[in-house]
């Protein structure tokens, strides 16, 4: 019986300690007024982004008579030193303008289609990143003429 009384008294004492806030280290710091918050404003010395090189935009190539979907192909990373929007594919026999479409999201990008070796397609780094693909992944794309 004594144990029950001691247990009940201990619970009552501990419940009263909850309002004492024994775990706090000190008073809460007040937030700085809005007028004292530093603002980064650009100056004449602020670095600006460089203009995008014009060699990333493919040259305009005369359209061919063939248009529409040419086929589907698994695409891997091509030569990363060749900077522009291009896809090498065995689905074309000459260089032409075209577009590639992700099969999973429908994202589409205008590219230069180049003849390539059998067994899949290779795309530039800019093309893969423009479609939101990882350069290390193998992804299926729809290859189409404009």
MARDRENPA-479819 format. One record per residue (C-alpha): residue in one letter; x, z, y; residue number from 1. Coordinates in steps of 0.2 Angstrom, whole numbers, plus 5000, padded with zeros to 4 digits. Layout:
LOKOL,type,px,pz,py,seq
LOKOL,A,X,Z,Y,NUM
...
% end
This chain:
LOKOL,type,px,pz,py,seq
LOKOL,X,5000,5000,5000,1
LOKOL,X,5014,5004,5012,2
LOKOL,X,5021,4986,5009,3
LOKOL,X,5005,4978,5015,4
LOKOL,X,5004,4989,5031,5
LOKOL,X,5023,4985,5035,6
LOKOL,X,5020,4967,5031,7
LOKOL,X,5005,4966,5043,8
LOKOL,X,5014,4975,5057,9
LOKOL,X,5029,4964,5055,10
LOKOL,X,5018,4949,5057,11
LOKOL,X,5010,4956,5072,12
LOKOL,X,5026,4960,5081,13
LOKOL,X,5034,4942,5076,14
LOKOL,X,5018,4934,5083,15
LOKOL,X,5020,4942,5100,16
LOKOL,X,5038,4936,5101,17
LOKOL,X,5032,4918,5101,18
LOKOL,X,5028,4919,5120,19
LOKOL,X,5046,4926,5124,20
LOKOL,X,5055,4908,5123,21
LOKOL,X,5070,4916,5115,22
LOKOL,X,5078,4899,5111,23
LOKOL,X,5080,4893,5128,24
LOKOL,X,5098,4893,5136,25
LOKOL,X,5093,4893,5154,26
LOKOL,X,5080,4886,5167,27
LOKOL,X,5075,4868,5165,28
LOKOL,X,5085,4857,5177,29
LOKOL,X,5074,4848,5190,30
LOKOL,X,5075,4829,5190,31
LOKOL,X,5084,4821,5205,32
LOKOL,X,5073,4814,5219,33
LOKOL,X,5070,4796,5219,34
LOKOL,X,5080,4794,5235,35
LOKOL,X,5096,4800,5226,36
LOKOL,X,5096,4788,5211,37
LOKOL,X,5109,4775,5214,38
LOKOL,X,5103,4757,5215,39
LOKOL,X,5115,4743,5209,40
LOKOL,X,5113,4729,5222,41
LOKOL,X,5123,4713,5220,42
LOKOL,X,5137,4710,5232,43
LOKOL,X,5148,4695,5236,44
LOKOL,X,5160,4702,5223,45
LOKOL,X,5147,4703,5209,46
LOKOL,X,5151,4691,5195,47
LOKOL,X,5138,4678,5192,48
LOKOL,X,5135,4668,5175,49
LOKOL,X,5143,4651,5174,50
LOKOL,X,5133,4636,5173,51
LOKOL,X,5129,4629,5156,52
LOKOL,X,5141,4614,5152,53
LOKOL,X,5133,4597,5152,54
LOKOL,X,5141,4592,5136,55
LOKOL,X,5128,4603,5127,56
LOKOL,X,5114,4591,5131,57
LOKOL,X,5114,4577,5119,58
LOKOL,X,5115,4559,5126,59
LOKOL,X,5100,4549,5127,60
LOKOL,X,5099,4537,5112,61
LOKOL,X,5087,4523,5111,62
LOKOL,X,5072,4527,5100,63
LOKOL,X,5070,4519,5083,64
LOKOL,X,5054,4512,5076,65
LOKOL,X,5053,4526,5063,66
LOKOL,X,5044,4541,5069,67
LOKOL,X,5036,4557,5062,68
LOKOL,X,5042,4568,5048,69
LOKOL,X,5057,4562,5039,70
LOKOL,X,5058,4575,5026,71
LOKOL,X,5063,4593,5023,72
LOKOL,X,5081,4599,5020,73
LOKOL,X,5091,4615,5018,74
LOKOL,X,5102,4617,5033,75
LOKOL,X,5119,4626,5034,76
LOKOL,X,5131,4628,5048,77
LOKOL,X,5141,4612,5053,78
LOKOL,X,5157,4611,5063,79
LOKOL,X,5156,4625,5076,80
LOKOL,X,5168,4616,5087,81
LOKOL,X,5156,4602,5090,82
LOKOL,X,5145,4609,5104,83
LOKOL,X,5129,4601,5106,84
LOKOL,X,5111,4601,5098,85
LOKOL,X,5113,4590,5083,86
LOKOL,X,5109,4589,5064,87
LOKOL,X,5119,4579,5051,88
LOKOL,X,5107,4574,5038,89
LOKOL,X,5106,4560,5024,90
LOKOL,X,5088,4557,5030,91
LOKOL,X,5094,4545,5044,92
LOKOL,X,5106,4530,5043,93
LOKOL,X,5110,4529,5062,94
LOKOL,X,5112,4541,5076,95
LOKOL,X,5095,4544,5084,96
LOKOL,X,5085,4557,5094,97
LOKOL,X,5074,4569,5083,98
LOKOL,X,5067,4586,5081,99
LOKOL,X,5069,4600,5069,100
LOKOL,X,5055,4613,5064,101
LOKOL,X,5057,4629,5056,102
LOKOL,X,5045,4630,5041,103
LOKOL,X,5042,4649,5042,104
LOKOL,X,5039,4651,5061,105
LOKOL,X,5035,4633,5067,106
LOKOL,X,5049,4635,5080,107
LOKOL,X,5054,4617,5086,108
LOKOL,X,5069,4610,5094,109
LOKOL,X,5074,4593,5101,110
LOKOL,X,5091,4587,5093,111
LOKOL,X,5102,4572,5090,112
LOKOL,X,5100,4567,5072,113
LOKOL,X,5116,4560,5064,114
LOKOL,X,5119,4552,5047,115
LOKOL,X,5127,4565,5035,116
LOKOL,X,5132,4567,5017,117
LOKOL,X,5120,4569,5003,118
LOKOL,X,5115,4586,4997,119
LOKOL,X,5108,4595,5012,120
LOKOL,X,5110,4595,5031,121
LOKOL,X,5122,4603,5043,122
LOKOL,X,5117,4609,5060,123
LOKOL,X,5127,4614,5076,124
LOKOL,X,5129,4632,5080,125
LOKOL,X,5118,4630,5096,126
LOKOL,X,5104,4622,5085,127
LOKOL,X,5104,4636,5073,128
LOKOL,X,5104,4649,5087,129
LOKOL,X,5091,4639,5097,130
LOKOL,X,5079,4640,5082,131
LOKOL,X,5082,4659,5080,132
LOKOL,X,5092,4657,5063,133
LOKOL,X,5107,4666,5057,134
LOKOL,X,5123,4654,5056,135
LOKOL,X,5127,4662,5039,136
LOKOL,X,5109,4659,5032,137
LOKOL,X,5103,4643,5022,138
LOKOL,X,5086,4639,5030,139
LOKOL,X,5074,4625,5026,140
LOKOL,X,5069,4614,5041,141
LOKOL,X,5057,4600,5043,142
LOKOL,X,5067,4585,5050,143
LOKOL,X,5057,4573,5061,144
LOKOL,X,5059,4559,5073,145
LOKOL,X,5051,4561,5090,146
% end
